[in-house]
Amino acid sequence: MTPAFAVVGHPNKGKSSIVATLAQDDSISISTESGTTRLSQSIEIKVGDSHYRLIDTPGFQRPTRTLQWLQQQASSADQRQDAVRKFINDESCQQNFPDEVQLLTPIVNGAAILYVADGSRPYGPEYEAEMEILRWTGQASMALINPIENEDHIEPWTQALGQYFKVVRVFNAMQAEFDKQLSMLEALSHIKQEWHDSIEQLISAYATIRSNQQQESLRLLAELLTTVCSHRVSQNVLNKGQALALQPILEKRYLSDMKGFESRFHDKLKDLYRYHNLHSDIVALPLDDNLFDTQKWIVWGLNRSQLTLASGMAGAVTGAAVDLSLAGSSFMLGAIGGAVVAGSSAWLGANRLAEFKIKGLPIGGYEARQGPIRNKNFPYVVLGRYLFLHHSLGSRTHARRDSLQIEAGELSQRIKQLPSNQQSALHKSLNRLSQQKPVDDLLSALEPLLNPQSSASA
C-alpha cells in the first residue's frame, strides 16, 4: 500500500503550506483566509521510483458537535472506529458536518494523520475535541507544530500534543530547508511500521534528485557563462557607410540577446528546482554602462582592487606564494612573472564593454560586428547573479508565495572562502572566458561555489 498522510487541523494553521513544502510544489493553493480548502485534495508525489500521497483537508469547523455525535454512537473504546466510519457515511452528517466528513474520510480509508497546530498562537482546550476525534480513528498519527508568526507558544503545545500523539515535531513550512524536509520524512517513517522501508527509499530518492539538481545547475551555469562571454552579432554590408548605420541596430539586438540569455537560464534554474510559478526580480544587466562606475555592477562582480588580485592569481606561476585574500588590501606579495603582467592587464580592459567593429571581407564588402564583451569583470557579474539565485532557491520552500528579490551579491566573500587552489582555478577559467578562449575544466572550476562540500573535501 502506498504511504498516505492526511494533513488535518484547525482552519488557517498552515496545512496547505506544509503540503506544498513536502510536495515541493508551488502550484498548491495557499491563502491566509480561513476555509480556503473545502474539499480533500490528494496529491500523488513521485520521487524517482518511489511515491507517496499527501492529502490536504479542510479544517475542523464543528469538532465539539462532531465529538458529541460520535459519543452517542459508541459506549466503549472498541466501538469508536466503527462510530467514525458510520459518521462519514451518514447522510445527515454529510450535510451538517461536511468539512469533518471530508477530512475524516481519507483517514478512515487508511491514511496516517499529520495534525497541524500553530505554535505562534496560545494552546486552548477547544483543540482537544479535534485531537480526541482523531484518536477515535485509531490511525497512526503525528503532530506538527508550525510556528507561523513566532515561536512563543511552542512549549505548551508540545506538552498538550504529547498526550494525544506519539510523535511531535516543530516544522516551519515557510523556513524548512531541504535537510529539515528529509528529517520530517524520517520521522514519518516511524509512525507506521509497514511504511518504513518505502519512506526510507523516498528519502534516498530525494537525496539523489537533489544531487542531480546540483549537477544540472552547474552545467547550466557553465553554459550560461560560455554563451554570454562569446556572443556577438554581425551583418555583412556593401560599404562602410552602411556598416556605420548598423551600429545602433546591432547594439540594440546584442543587448536584447544578452539580457534574454540570462533571463532564460535563470528560468531554467527555477524550473529545475520545481519553482514553476515563482516570480523573481533582478536588476537588469546594464550592458551599456561602465562596469566599475555604477554600484549595481560592483555589488555583483569584483571591484578594481579585487579584479587586479584575481587577474594576478590567474597568471601566477605555479607554486608562487601569494596573498589569496580578495579583500583588496594587498597586492599578491609573493606573485611573480606572469602574475604581475596579468594583474596590470586587468586595468587596461576594465571599462571596455562590447565593442562595435567594422571589418573588410576578402570577397568584398564589410562586416559590422557588435560584441563580444571583453571586460574581465563581466563573467564575475554573471556568475554572482546566478549564484545568488541558486542559493535562494536552495534555501527557499515551495510554500512561500512572495516574489524573490535579487538585489545584491557577495561573490568576493564566497570566493574568499575557497581553498587557494580552487580560487586560482576559478580566476584562470573566468579570465579565459573574458578573452573568448575555451575552458576545458570549467565545470570543476565552478563546482566549489555551487557545491560547498566539494570545497570542504578538497
N, C-alpha and C positions, 0 to 999 in steps of 0.2 A: 504493500500500500504506500502511495506517495505521501511523504510527510506534509501535513497541512496544519496551519496555525491561524486561528480566528483572533483577530485583534479587536478587543472589546473594551468597554469602559463608559465613563460618563461623557456626555457630549462636549466637544471642543477641548479635549485634553491631549490632542496631538496624535490620535490614532492613525489618521491618513499620512501624517508626516513620518511616522515610524514605518509604515508600509512602503512609502516612497523611498526612504533611505535604505531599507533592507532589500527592496527590489531593485535598487539603483535605476529608478525610472522617474524622470522629471515630468512625465506626462500625467501622473496621477493627480487628480484634483485635490487641492488643499485650500481651505478657506478659514478665516478667523470667525466666521459666522456659525453659530450653533445649528446643528441639524443639517449640515451640508450633505452628509452621506445618509440617504434614506433607504437604500437597498444594499444588501450584502453584495460585495464585488469580489469575485475570486480571481486572483492573478497568478497565472502559472509562470514560474520563474525557472528558466532553463540555464544551466551553467555547465557548459561542456556536455558531457553525457549524463549529468545529474540534473535533478529538478525537484522542486517542492512548490507548495501553494501557500500564498498569504491571502487571507480573506478580510477585507476591510468591511466593517459592520457599522450600522447606525449606533448611536449612543443610547444608553438606557434612558427612557422617558418616564416610565411609571414603575420603578423597581419595587416600591413598597406594596403597591396593589398587586403586582405580579407575584411577589412572595406570599402575600395573603391568599391568593388563589391557589398557589401550589400547596400551601399548608393545609388547605381544606381537602386536598386530594390525597394526602399521604399522612398517615398517623405514625409511621416508623421509618427509619433510615432506609430499609430495604425497598421501600415504595417510592423513593424520591426520584430516581431516574425515570421510572415509568410516568410519574406525575409531570415531569418536564416534557417528555415525549407527547403526552396527552395534551399539554398546553399548546405546543406548536401546531398540533393537528386540529385543535378545536376551532370551529368557525367563528364563534363569538370572540375568542381570544385574538384571532387573526384580525378581527375588525376593531377591537378595543385596545389591543396591545401590539400594533403592527411592528413597531421598532424592536420590541423584545422578541417577538416571533422571528424576525429577520436575523437578529444576532445569535439567537439560541439554536436555530436550525442547523447551521454547519457544525456546531459543537455536538449536538445530538447525533449527527451523521459521522462523527469520528475525529473532528479537528481538535487539536490541543488548544489551550486557552492562553493568550497573551493579554493580560489585564493591564491597562494603561492608566496611570494616575499622574496628575500634575504636581510635581514637587515644589512648585512655587506658590501653591495655594494651601491653606490650612486643611488638615485632616478633620473630618466630621463624621459623626455616626450615621449620617444619611447615606454614606457609601457602603455601609455594612449590608444593606439589603441586596445590593448588586453582587457583592462578594459571596453572600450566602446563596443566592440563586446559582451562581457559577459552581459553588461547591456541590450543590444538589445534582449537577450534571454528572459528577463522578469522573470527569475527564482530567487528563494530565494538565497541569497549569503552571504558569509562571507570571510574575508581576514585574512590570517595568515602570520605574519612576522617571517620568520625562519632565525635567525642570525647564518649563517653557520660558519663564521670565527670570527666575533666580533659583537658588538652592536653599531658601530659608526654611523650608518645611520638610526636608528630606528625612530627617531623623524620626519624627512622629509617624510619617508614612511607612518607613521601614519597619518600625515596631508593630504597627497595625497589620500591614500586609503579611508579615511573617506568621501571623496566626491563621491565615487563610491559604497561603501559597508556599510550596516547598522551596521555590527559588525566587529571590527578589533581586533585581538589578537596577542600577541607575543608568539610564540611557538617554542622552540628549540627542534627539533626532536631528537637530539643526547643526550639531557640532561633532557628531561621532565620525571620526576619520576611519579609514579602511580597516586598520588593525582592531579598532573597537567594534566594528561591524562583525569581523571574524570572531572576536571574543563573544559577542552576542550569540552567534550561531553555535559556538562551542557550548554555551550554556543551554541552548535549546536541545542539544544532543543528549542531555542528561534527564530531561523531563519525561521522556517516553522511550524506554529501553529498546523497543523493536525498531526505532528510527535512528539509533545511534550511528550505525555504520553508514547509513545513507547520508546523514548530515556531515559526518567526517569526510566523506567523499566530496560533498558540496564545498566544504572549507578548502580542501585541496584543489578543487577545480577553480574556485575564486582566486586562490593564490597564483595558479598557473595563468589565468586570464590577466591578472594584474601585471605579471611579469611580461606577458606578451604585449600588453598595452605600453609598457615602458619601452620595450624594444621597438615597437612600431612608432612611438612618439619620437624616439631617437632617429629613426630612419627619415621621418617627416622633417625633422629639424635639419638634417644634413641635406635633404633635397631642397628645402626652402633656401638655405644659405647658398648652395651651389647655383640655384636658379637666379636669385636676385643679384648675386655678385657677378654673374656672367651675362646678364640680359642686356641686349641692345636692340634698337630698331633702326632700320635703314630703308632707303629707297633710291633707286637709280634714276637719274635725270640726264638731260642733254647738255646743259651748260651750268656754270657756277651761279648764274642769276637764279635759275630755278632751284638750285640746291639751297641757296641762302633763304629763299622764300619758304622752303620747307621747314626751317628751324622751329618756328612756334608750333607747327603741326606735329612734328616728330617729338618735340619736347612734351607736349600735352599727351600724346599717345604713350610715351615712355613712362611718364609719371603715373598715368592711369594703370598701365600694366604692373608697375612695381607695387602700387597700393593694392591692386587686385590679387597679386601673388600672395602677399602677406595675409590678406583677409581670407582667402580660400584655404590656406594652410592652417590658419587659426580655427576655421570652421571644421576642418578635417580632424583637428586635435579634439575639439569639443565632441564631435560625433564618436571619436574613438573611445572617449570616456563616458559615452552614453548621455551626454547633455544635448539633447536634440532641440530643446526649447529655450536654452539659455541665451539671453541677450548680454553681450559684453561690449563695453565702451572703452575705446583706447584712443589716445591722441593720434591723429593721422600722421603718417610718415611725412615730415616736411622736407621733401627731397630737393626743394628749390632754395633751402636756407643753408647758412653756414653751420657746419656740424658742431662748432665749438662756441659760437656766439649766442646760441639760444639755449635756455635752461632745459627745455624739453628734450634736447638731444643729450645733454650731459648726464641727465638722470638715468638714461638707458645705456649709453656706452661708457667710454672712459674719457676723463679729462686729458688735457695736454700732457701733464706730467706722467699720468698713468699710461697713456699710449706710448710715450717715449720709452718707459720701462718695459712695456710689453714688446715693443719692436726690438729693443735690445735683447730681451730674452729669446726672441725668435731667431736672432742672428748670432747668439752666443756660441762660443766654441765649447764642445762637449767637455765636461769636467771643470769648467770655469767656476770660480767661487763668486756667486752673485747674490745680491740682496733681492730676495723674491717678493718683498712686500710691494703691494700695489697702492700703498698709502700716499705715494708721491713725495716722500720726504728725503729720499736718497737716490743716487743715480748709479746703481749696479757697480759698486766699487771694484768688484773682482772681475768684471767682464772685460774682455779684450778683443782686439781684432774686429771680426765681423759684427760683434755686438755694438761697438761704437758707431760703425758705419750705419747699421740698421737703425739704431736709436736716432741718429741725426736725420735719416731719411724720413722718419715719421713726421718731422716738422714740415718737410718740403711739400707733402701732399695733404697736409692737414685740412686745408679749406677747399679742396678741389672735389667737386661732385661730378655728375655725369657730364662729360664734355660733348659739345657738338663739333663734328669734324666733316670736312669735305675732302674726298679723295678721288683723284683721277683714276679712271679704269683703263686697263690695257687695250680694250677693244673700242675705246672712245666713250665719251660722256663722263659723268661723275656720280659718285655715291655720297649721299647725305646720310650721316650716321649720328644717332644720339645714344650715349652710353658706351660701355658700362660705367658704373660708379667705381672709381679707383681710390676713393677716400679710405684710409686704413681704419677709421673708426666705424665705418658702415657695417661690417659684419658683426661687430660687437653690439651695435644698436639693435640689429635684427635678432641677434642671439638673446639679448637681455629681455626684449619684449616677449619672445616665445617662452623663455624660462619662467617669467612671471606668470603667464597664462597657465603653463604646465603645472607649476606649483599650486596655483589657485584651484585648479580642477582637482588635483590630487588630494587636497585638504578640504574640499567642499562636499557637502552631502546633497543628494538629489531631492531632499525635502525643501531646500531653500528656493524661493521664488523671486528674490531680488536680483537686479542686474549686477553683473560683475564689473566693477570699476577698475580698470587697469591704468593706474596713474603714475607709478614710479617704480624703478627697479633698483636692485642692489647688486649689480653684476660684479663690480670690483670686489665686494666683500665675499661673494660666492667663490670667485677665482682665488682670492687670498687664502681661503681655507683648504685649497687643494695642495697635495704634496708638490715639491719643486719640479719633479719630472713631468707631472701632469700639467702644471702651469705652462712649462716650456713647450710641451707638445701642442697644447691648445693655441698658444700665441703663434707658433710656427704655422699651424694649419690655417688660422684666420688671416695671417699675413699673406699666405699663398693665395687664398681666396680673393683678397683685395687686389692682387696682381693678376687675377684671372688665370691662375695656374692650377693644375689638377692636384688634388689631395687624396692620396691613396688610403690613408688611415684616418679619415675624417670622423668616422663613427667612433673609433676608440678614443679620439681626442675629445669628443663632445660628451661621451658617456658619463664621466665622473660628475659633470654638472647636473645631469638628469637623474643619475643613479648614485647617490652618495655612498652606497655600500661598496661600489667599485673603487671609490677613492679610499675608503677606510681599509680595504683589503690589500691596497697596493703596497 
